[in-house]
């Protein structure tokens, strides 16, 4: 997932260079603002699913709350 995210960001950078327009770069950058949190949620979900049998419900809820606070803090 992280590799996919980096490929998307590299493609966006090349697209920005191709257009050479600040408005296009801002639109592309705004779209990238959605990619980062989506990758974070997917990777965290996969990790929690794999670790769910070894963790208590309280710990899982704390991790989910932490992810939520990260997403809230980056707004």
Residue pairs with C-beta under 8 A, 6 or more apart in sequence:
1 39
1 42
1 43
1 46
2 39
2 43
4 39
5 35
5 36
5 39
8 32
8 35
9 32
9 35
12 28
12 29
12 31
12 32
15 24
15 28
16 24
16 25
16 28
16 29
19 25
36 74
37 71
37 74
40 67
40 70
40 71
41 67
41 71
44 63
44 67
48 55
48 60
48 63
48 64
52 60
55 63
